[in-house]
């Protein structure tokens, strides 16, 4: 999983650094596929429950699971969220990040910064014996203080032998509640925040999840190994 995670982080940064106005979301997916091929990993998303590509690309009010398209062209100011999975020797890692194309509106950059900070707040709580509610409450505290909507219908999850495993890791909750996390577990934490409400809808394509009020959204995710005294982020370079 460490090897898969480093591949994944490399691909996400490769795509982010090359995304510019005029590219399509399909271009981003194609770049991810090509970079991963050079690294030797396998894409975890391609074909998963029928998903048609290697990368989820969600733009503006799309929260997650956007299907890449040659018709979806990036513009300056767009929020782009890219979600990717890498499999190596049978083990799976999952991560995501959001970025702004071209010059960044400070209001939108604050949304991204706060969402990423909420992810790190959740990770900071991790160690053997902590409860899921402790992690969820730490994430919620950061996003509530920022005044953002917290998507409730989608959650983090266990990951490793499969892309989605137990337990679920919500992005809101009460400290001291929920199952106990143990050393050796690997989980994906993934806060999703909006400039509006928390309700989401699914497009007719059966995949794309967007905000019900069409407010803009951000998404950050890491795969993390829980240790006796803390944690190790597996999806960073």
C-alpha positions as CSV (number, residue, x, y, z in Angstrom):
1,X,0.0,0.0,0.0
2,X,2.9,2.4,0.6
3,X,4.1,1.8,-3.0
4,X,0.6,2.2,-4.4
5,X,0.1,5.4,-2.3
6,X,3.2,7.0,-3.6
7,X,2.2,6.2,-7.2
8,X,-1.2,7.7,-6.5
9,X,0.2,10.9,-5.0
10,X,2.6,11.3,-7.9
11,X,-0.3,11.0,-10.4
12,X,-2.5,13.4,-8.6
13,X,0.2,16.1,-8.5
14,X,1.1,15.4,-12.2
15,X,-2.5,16.0,-13.2
16,X,-3.0,19.1,-11.0
17,X,0.2,20.7,-12.3
18,X,-0.7,20.3,-15.9
19,X,-4.4,21.3,-15.8
20,X,-5.1,24.6,-17.6
21,X,-7.9,26.4,-19.3
22,X,-9.0,24.7,-22.5
23,X,-8.2,21.2,-21.4
24,X,-11.1,18.7,-21.1
25,X,-11.8,16.6,-18.1
26,X,-11.0,13.6,-20.4
27,X,-7.6,15.1,-21.0
28,X,-7.0,14.9,-17.2
29,X,-8.0,11.3,-17.1
30,X,-5.8,10.4,-20.0
31,X,-2.8,12.1,-18.3
32,X,-3.5,10.1,-15.2
33,X,-3.7,6.9,-17.1
34,X,-0.5,7.5,-18.9
35,X,1.4,8.6,-15.8
36,X,0.3,5.6,-13.8
37,X,1.3,3.3,-16.7
38,X,4.8,4.6,-16.5
39,X,4.9,4.0,-12.8
40,X,3.6,0.4,-13.1
41,X,0.4,0.5,-11.1
42,X,-3.1,-0.5,-12.0
43,X,-6.1,1.9,-11.9
44,X,-8.5,0.9,-9.1
45,X,-11.5,2.8,-10.5
46,X,-11.6,1.6,-14.0
47,X,-14.5,-0.8,-14.3
48,X,-15.3,-0.6,-10.6
49,X,-19.1,-1.2,-10.4
50,X,-19.1,-0.1,-14.1
51,X,-17.2,3.2,-13.7
52,X,-15.9,3.9,-17.3
53,X,-12.5,5.6,-16.6
54,X,-9.5,5.7,-14.4
55,X,-10.1,9.1,-12.8
56,X,-13.1,10.8,-11.3
57,X,-13.1,14.5,-12.3
58,X,-15.7,16.7,-10.7
59,X,-16.1,20.4,-11.6
60,X,-17.6,23.3,-9.5
61,X,-20.9,22.0,-8.1
62,X,-20.0,18.4,-8.8
63,X,-18.9,16.9,-5.5
64,X,-17.6,13.5,-6.5
65,X,-17.7,10.7,-9.2
66,X,-17.7,13.0,-12.2
67,X,-17.2,11.0,-15.4
68,X,-14.4,12.4,-17.7
69,X,-15.7,13.9,-20.9
70,X,-14.1,15.5,-24.0
71,X,-17.1,17.9,-23.9
72,X,-16.4,19.2,-20.4
73,X,-13.8,22.0,-21.0
74,X,-12.0,23.7,-18.1
75,X,-12.2,27.4,-17.6
76,X,-10.2,29.8,-15.4
77,X,-11.8,29.9,-12.0
78,X,-13.2,26.4,-12.1
79,X,-12.8,24.2,-9.0
80,X,-11.7,20.8,-10.1
81,X,-11.7,17.8,-7.8
82,X,-9.8,14.7,-8.9
83,X,-10.2,11.4,-7.2
84,X,-8.0,8.4,-8.0
85,X,-7.3,4.9,-6.9
86,X,-4.1,2.8,-7.4
87,X,-3.8,-1.0,-7.0
88,X,-0.3,-2.6,-6.5
89,X,0.2,-6.3,-5.8
90,X,-3.5,-6.7,-4.9
91,X,-3.6,-3.8,-2.4
92,X,-5.6,-0.6,-3.0
93,X,-5.2,3.1,-2.1
94,X,-7.6,6.0,-2.6
95,X,-7.0,9.7,-2.5
96,X,-8.4,13.0,-3.9
97,X,-7.6,16.7,-4.0
98,X,-9.2,19.9,-5.3
99,X,-7.6,22.8,-7.1
100,X,-8.6,26.0,-9.0
101,X,-7.8,26.5,-12.7
102,X,-5.9,29.7,-13.3
103,X,-6.2,32.7,-11.0
104,X,-7.9,31.7,-7.7
105,X,-10.8,33.7,-6.2
106,X,-9.8,34.1,-2.5
107,X,-13.3,32.9,-1.4
108,X,-12.9,29.7,-3.3
109,X,-9.3,29.2,-2.2
110,X,-10.5,29.5,1.4
111,X,-13.0,26.8,0.8
112,X,-10.3,24.5,-0.5
113,X,-7.8,25.4,2.2
114,X,-10.4,24.8,5.0
115,X,-11.5,21.5,3.5
116,X,-7.9,20.2,3.3
117,X,-7.3,21.5,6.9
118,X,-10.4,19.6,8.1
119,X,-8.9,16.4,6.5
120,X,-5.6,17.0,8.4
121,X,-7.6,17.7,11.7
122,X,-9.2,14.3,11.3
123,X,-5.9,12.6,10.6
124,X,-4.3,14.3,13.6
125,X,-6.8,12.4,15.8
126,X,-5.8,9.0,14.5
127,X,-4.1,6.4,16.7
128,X,-5.0,3.0,18.1
129,X,-8.0,3.2,20.4
130,X,-9.5,6.4,19.0
131,X,-13.2,6.2,18.1
132,X,-14.6,7.1,14.7
133,X,-16.7,9.9,16.3
134,X,-13.5,11.6,17.5
135,X,-12.2,11.8,13.9
136,X,-15.6,12.9,12.6
137,X,-16.0,15.6,15.2
138,X,-12.6,17.0,14.5
139,X,-13.4,17.3,10.8
140,X,-16.8,18.8,11.5
141,X,-15.4,21.4,13.9
142,X,-13.1,22.9,11.2
143,X,-15.8,23.0,8.6
144,X,-18.5,24.4,10.9
145,X,-16.1,27.1,12.0
146,X,-15.6,28.0,8.3
147,X,-19.4,28.2,7.8
148,X,-19.4,25.5,5.1
149,X,-21.9,22.8,4.3
150,X,-20.7,19.3,5.1
151,X,-21.9,16.6,2.7
152,X,-23.5,13.9,4.9
153,X,-24.6,11.3,2.3
154,X,-21.0,10.4,1.4
155,X,-18.4,9.2,3.8
156,X,-14.8,7.9,4.2
157,X,-14.2,4.2,4.5
158,X,-11.9,1.4,5.1
159,X,-9.6,0.6,2.1
160,X,-6.9,-2.1,1.4
161,X,-7.9,-5.4,0.0
162,X,-10.9,-3.7,-1.7
163,X,-11.6,-0.1,-2.6
164,X,-14.5,0.2,-0.1
165,X,-14.4,-1.7,3.1
166,X,-15.8,-1.2,6.6
167,X,-15.8,0.9,8.7
168,X,-17.5,4.0,7.4
169,X,-15.8,7.3,8.4
170,X,-18.4,10.2,8.3
171,X,-17.3,13.8,8.3
172,X,-19.6,14.9,11.1
173,X,-20.4,13.3,14.5
174,X,-19.9,13.3,18.2
175,X,-16.6,12.7,20.0
176,X,-16.5,9.5,21.9
177,X,-19.0,7.7,19.7
178,X,-18.6,5.0,17.1
179,X,-16.4,2.0,16.6
180,X,-12.8,1.9,17.9
181,X,-10.0,2.1,15.4
182,X,-7.1,-0.3,15.8
183,X,-3.4,-0.3,14.8
184,X,-2.9,-1.8,11.4
185,X,-6.2,-0.7,10.0
186,X,-6.0,1.4,6.8
187,X,-8.8,3.9,6.1
188,X,-9.6,6.7,3.7
189,X,-10.8,10.0,5.2
190,X,-12.4,12.3,2.7
191,X,-14.2,15.5,3.7
192,X,-16.5,17.1,1.1
193,X,-17.5,20.7,1.8
194,X,-19.7,23.2,0.0
195,X,-20.4,26.9,-0.1
196,X,-24.1,26.1,0.5
197,X,-26.1,23.3,2.0
198,X,-25.3,19.6,2.6
199,X,-27.8,18.0,0.3
200,X,-26.7,16.3,-2.9
201,X,-28.3,14.8,-6.0
202,X,-27.1,12.2,-8.5
203,X,-27.1,12.9,-12.3
204,X,-28.8,10.7,-14.8
205,X,-25.4,9.2,-15.7
206,X,-25.7,7.2,-12.5
207,X,-22.4,8.5,-11.1
208,X,-22.0,12.2,-10.9
209,X,-22.9,13.6,-7.4
210,X,-23.5,17.4,-7.3
211,X,-24.8,19.8,-4.7
212,X,-28.6,20.1,-4.7
213,X,-28.4,23.9,-4.5
214,X,-25.6,24.0,-7.1
215,X,-23.2,25.6,-4.7
216,X,-19.5,25.0,-5.3
217,X,-17.8,22.1,-3.6
218,X,-14.3,20.8,-2.6
219,X,-13.0,17.3,-1.8
220,X,-9.8,16.1,-0.2
221,X,-8.9,12.5,0.7
222,X,-5.9,10.5,2.0
223,X,-5.4,6.8,2.7
224,X,-3.9,6.5,6.2
225,X,-2.4,3.6,8.2
226,X,-3.3,3.7,11.9
227,X,-0.4,2.9,14.3
228,X,-0.2,2.4,18.0
229,X,0.7,6.0,18.7
230,X,-0.5,7.9,15.6
231,X,-0.8,7.4,11.9
232,X,1.0,7.3,8.6
233,X,-0.4,9.0,5.5
234,X,0.2,6.6,2.6
235,X,-0.9,8.8,-0.3
236,X,1.6,11.5,-0.2
237,X,5.0,11.9,-1.9
